[in-house]
Amino acid sequence: MKTLLLTLCALVLSTPLAMAQTNHSTMDHSTIDHSAMSAEKMEGAVHTTAVLNTLGDGTANVSHEPIPEIGWPAMTMDLAVLEDAQMIGDIAAGDAVTLMLIKGDDGMYSIAAMMAAE
């Protein structure tokens, strides 16, 4: 019985990680120019798929998938957009996008790149 419970717990706990790897591996990051970003900025960067709800001065409201790497469930939220963020492709409210998020010195994540999903 203990073996069954341990196996079930391991399966339940590993499922989000496997899903995250699958989602991340299917994203095309080839058009994001990572060379323009410092290694310091790139450390800890995470990618996710989202729907862009609004894009304003320095902020974007997005509805994103779960981001297990940083412990975030799927949610709708405002995120800061870095001043030098890369915007790739035609992006408008309602579009599906891929986001690259970078953790700042303040511990908050901001959008470093946004790419129209294909």
C-alpha positions in Angstrom: 0.0 0.0 0.0 2.9 2.4 0.8 4.5 1.7 -2.5 1.3 2.5 -4.3 0.8 5.7 -2.4 4.4 6.8 -3.1 4.1 5.9 -6.8 0.9 7.9 -7.1 2.4 10.9 -5.2 5.5 10.8 -7.5 3.3 10.7 -10.6 1.1 13.6 -9.4 4.1 15.8 -8.5 6.0 15.1 -11.7 3.1 15.8 -14.1 3.4 19.6 -14.0 7.1 19.4 -14.6 6.6 17.1 -17.6 3.9 19.4 -19.0 6.1 22.5 -18.5 8.9 20.8 -20.4 6.5 19.8 -23.2 5.1 23.3 -23.5 8.5 25.0 -23.4 10.0 22.6 -25.9 7.3 23.3 -28.5 7.9 27.1 -28.3 10.0 28.6 -31.1 12.5 30.9 -29.4 14.7 31.2 -32.5 13.5 34.7 -33.3 14.3 36.1 -29.8 17.7 37.7 -29.9 19.2 36.4 -26.7 22.6 37.8 -27.6 21.3 41.3 -27.0 20.6 40.4 -23.4 23.3 40.2 -20.7 24.1 36.8 -19.2 23.0 38.3 -15.9 19.6 39.1 -17.3 19.3 35.7 -18.9 19.9 33.8 -15.7 16.6 32.5 -14.5 14.6 33.7 -17.5 11.4 31.7 -18.1 9.2 31.4 -21.1 5.4 31.0 -21.2 2.5 31.2 -23.6 -0.1 33.8 -22.9 -2.9 35.9 -24.4 -2.2 39.6 -24.5 -5.2 41.4 -23.1 -3.8 45.0 -23.1 -0.5 46.7 -23.8 0.1 50.1 -22.2 3.0 52.3 -21.2 5.4 50.0 -19.5 2.8 47.3 -18.6 1.0 44.4 -20.2 -2.1 42.6 -19.0 -1.8 39.0 -19.9 -3.6 35.7 -19.2 -0.8 33.1 -19.0 -0.5 29.4 -18.7 0.9 27.9 -15.4 4.6 28.6 -15.0 5.8 25.7 -12.8 9.5 26.9 -12.9 8.5 29.9 -10.7 5.5 28.3 -9.0 2.8 30.4 -10.7 -0.6 29.0 -11.6 -2.4 30.1 -14.7 -3.7 33.6 -14.1 -4.5 37.0 -15.6 -2.1 39.7 -14.3 -0.3 42.9 -15.1 3.4 42.6 -15.8 6.0 45.3 -16.2 7.5 45.5 -19.7 11.2 46.3 -19.7 12.2 49.5 -21.5 14.4 47.5 -23.9 12.0 44.6 -24.3 12.0 42.9 -27.7 8.6 42.9 -29.5 8.7 40.4 -32.3 6.0 40.2 -34.9 2.7 42.0 -35.1 1.2 42.0 -31.6 -2.2 43.3 -30.7 -4.7 42.8 -27.8 -6.3 39.4 -28.0 -3.2 37.8 -29.6 -1.6 34.6 -28.4 2.1 35.4 -27.5 5.2 33.8 -26.1 6.7 35.8 -23.2 10.2 35.7 -21.9 10.2 36.8 -18.2 13.2 38.0 -16.3 13.4 38.3 -12.5 14.6 41.8 -11.5 16.7 42.8 -8.5 13.5 43.5 -6.6 12.4 39.8 -7.1 9.6 40.8 -9.5 9.3 39.3 -13.0 9.1 41.6 -16.0 8.6 41.0 -19.7 12.0 41.0 -21.5 10.6 39.8 -24.9 7.2 39.2 -26.4 6.7 37.2 -29.6 3.6 36.7 -31.6 2.6 33.0 -31.4 2.5 31.1 -34.7 
